[in-house]
Amino acid sequence: MDDTRANVRTWSYDDTPMPSQDFDLTLISLGINDLLLELAADNSCPKQQDFLSCLYLLVGDAVLTKGEGTSFAEIETLLNLAEEETNPLIKTWLQRSRHLLSHPDTFDYD
């Protein structure tokens, strides 16, 4: 896992694009949600938007699968971590995520 984290961190600051169209799905399956949050909050990260998209994808997956994919416990842990962030992008994600979790009927896959 440490190698995975190091590899993702290294890739996040280089100039190579995502290796595949669905690489975001790979990223969210690695169990490195805290790192995804850290990189999404880092304005100096060239792939910040990619990691922010992963955060939205994690919450969407939890809602879509009713916690069978990404568990609600994982999401709650991530949201609690995000409470400490000051980045406006993360604050918006946090607000939207909490709203979606409270109102799953508003989920729009598109």
N, C-alpha and C positions, 0 to 999 in steps of 0.2 A: 504494500500500500504506500509506503514511503517513496518508492520509486515512481509510482503512479502520480502521486502528488507533485513530486519534483519534475516529472516530465510535463505534466499539465502546466505547472507554473512556468517552466522554461518556454513551452510553446506559446503561452499566453502573451509573452513579451517579445516574441520574434515576429517576422513579417510574413510567415507562411499562412495561407488560408486554412480553413477547416479541411481536413483530409477527405471528408465525404459529406454528402448532402445531409445525412442523418447523424453526423458526429455529435450533435447536441444530445441525441438520445443515448449515445455511448457515455457522454459526460455525466448525464444525470443518473446513470446506472452504476457509477463507480463508487458511490457512497462517500463522496467528498463534498457534500453540500456546503459545509462551512467554507471550504476553499472557493467554491463557486460564488458564494456570497462575498467573500473577501475581494475576489477579482472583479466582480460586478460593481463593487463600491469604490474601486480604485480608478480615479480619473486619469491616471497615467498609464493604465493598461490599454494597449492598442485594441484588444478584443473585448473591451468592457461590455459592449452591446451584445456580443455573443453570450457572455456569461449572464447578463441580465435576462436575456431570452431563455436561458436555461432555468433561471429562477421561476419565471412565469410558467414554463413547461412543467416544472415539478409540481406546482400548485394545481395547474390544469389537470395533470395526470391523477393527482390525488382525488380531485373532485370527479373527474370522468370515471374513474374506476372505483369510486366510493371507498378509497383507502386501500384497495387491494393491490394496486401498483405501488405508487409512493404512499406510504402510510401517513395517516393524519398525525401520528406521533412524531414522525420525521419532520413533517411540515411545521408542527408547533415548535419543535426544537429550533428549527431554522428561523421562524418568525421571532422567537424570543431573542436569538442572536442578533437579528436585524434591528431590534429595538435600540441597540447600542450604536447603530450607525447614524451618521449625520448627513450622508450623501442624499440629496433630494431624490435621485432616481430610486434609491433603496426605500426611502420614506414613502414614495408613491407606490412602489411595488408592495410594500408592507400594508398600506391602506387598502389597496385593491385586493390583495390576497385575503385579508381579514374579511372584507365585504363578501368576496366570492365564497369563502368557507361558511359564512353565516347565511348566504343566499345562493346555494348551489344551483337553484333553478334558473339563475341568471347566466349560467355558463353558456358561452357561445364558442364552439370549437373553431370557427373561422376567426 
